[in-house]
Amino acid sequence: LYKAEIALVEVFARHGVKLRLFHGRGGSVGRGGGPSYQAILAQPGGAVQGRLRITEQGEVIASKYSNPELGRRNLEIVAAAVLEATLVASADPAPRADYLETMEALSQSAHRAYRGLVYETEGFERYFWESTVIAEIAHLNLGSRPASRRKTTAIEDLRAIPWVFSWAQCRLMLPGWYGFGSALRDFLAAHPDGLQVLQRMHREWGFFRTLLSNMDMVLAKSDLAIASRYAELVSDPALRAAIFPRLQAEWQATVDGLLAITGQSRLLADNPLLARSIRHRFPYLDPLNHLQIELIRRLRAGS
């Protein structure tokens, strides 16, 4: 998307046409969420130009706009970001070519790792359906459309919201981070000075900084101890032993890499207010997770 925006800015400027991009926002980081202010400022120079169109996902409308003061606050945030991106950020130079090349290499490695897990790991489909609440929420009819496009359990037929929601419920938040740890490993193995390059990118490039900031937040919301209890719902011990340690290893590699790049001592160290807000939710969320696990176990046992 970032590369497409750069190309569109160049094409529209060449032909003297005003550009207005239409963004999908809201919900989880895995499908377009994250702080709007930082996301708008992370756009490439010339991509905003005082004009922006946004669609908010239905599941976040109430949390953002049901209260008039909250609604005004959200509109102020978007308007302020558009103004800053137009008047200040648009004057910033284009990302360095080597930064774009590095990002391309990271993206390709992360893509291979993600697809390798989801589509090429034997038994992963079964693991997903047994270790998450996807089977249960598919019968709740919470949304306007079925969880799957067709009556199958194939992951490629799942819609985005139930896929992301299921991983959030089991506290793994997998779509928001999986693959980054593998991408870092590959990049650092090929580039002896790779860590210094990534640290410099984090300091100088708003897009990369926002990407890591969103990942930082997602990782802070995850809990592998609770996720391991959901993994116990998988009926085949061998399948569980083959996949969950792999998720743990990738999570740890992602956390370690992110902290090394950002220079933080722990997740969200540079955002203590958000860290405290997330931490204060856990005493309420954790018991609900444990209760959900027990109820799912009973439901699937037929009791």
C-alpha positions, 0 to 999 in steps of 0.5 A, a space after each residue: 500500500 505504501 509503495 502504491 501511494 508513492 506511485 499514485 502521488 507521482 502519477 497524479 502530480 505528473 498529470 495535474 490531478 488532485 489526489 484524495 485517498 480513501 482509507 479503511 480505518 478502525 478495529 484491530 491493527 491486523 486489519 487497519 486499526 491503530 492510532 489515526 493520528 500516527 497513521 495519517 502522519 506516516 503517509 508518504 509525502 504528498 499523499 494527504 494534501 489537505 484531503 482525506 476520506 476515511 471509512 470506519 469499521 462498523 464494530 468501532 463506530 460506537 466506541 468512537 462516535 456514540 458520545 458527542 465529546 468522543 466523536 468531536 475528539 476523534 474528528 479533531 485528531 483526524 483534522 489535526 493530523 491532516 493539517 500537519 501532514 499537509 503543511 509539515 510532513 508533505 515537505 519531508 523528503 521521500 524515503 531513502 531508496 535503501 530504506 524502501 529496499 530494506 522494507 521490501 526485504 523484511 516484507 517478503 521474509 515476513 510474508 513467507 513466514 506467515 504463509 508458511 505457518 497458516 497455509 503450509 503447516 500440516 494441521 494448522 487449520 485444525 489447530 486454529 479451529 480447536 484452539 480459538 473460539 472461531 467455531 463458537 462465534 461463527 454461530 452467534 450471528 454477531 455481524 452482518 455476514 457469515 464468518 466464512 464465505 463458503 460452508 467450509 473450515 478452510 482458512 482462505 474462506 474466512 472473512 477478516 473480522 472473525 479471523 482477527 477476532 479469534 486470535 484476539 480472544 485467545 490473547 495471541 493477536 497473531 495477525 498483528 505480529 507473526 512473521 516479523 521475528 523471522 524477517 528480522 532474523 533473515 535480514 540480520 543474517 544477511 546484513 552484519 550492520 542490519 541492526 544499525 540500519 533498522 535503528 536509523 530507519 526507526 529514528 528517521 522514517 515515520 512509516 517504519 516508526 508507526 509500524 513498530 509502534 502498532 506492533 508494540 501495542 499488539 504485543 503488549 496486549 498478548 499473553 502467552 500464558 493464557 494463550 497456552 491454555 487455549 492451546 490445551 483445547 486442541 485434542 491432538 497433543 502432537 499437533 499442539 506440541 508441533 505448533 504452539 512452541 513455534 508461535 511462542 518462539 516467533 513471539 519472543 523473536 519479535 519482541 526481542 527484535 522490536 526492543 533492540 530496534 527501538 531501544 526500549 527496555 520493555 514493551 510500551 516503555 515509551 508510552 507509559 499511559 497506554 501501558 498502564 491502560 492496558 495493564 489495568 484491563 488485565 484483572 478484568 480480562 484474565 478471569 473472563 478468558 479462564 472462564 471462557 476456556 472452561 465453558 468452551 471445554 464443557 460445550 465441546 464435550 457436550 455437557 
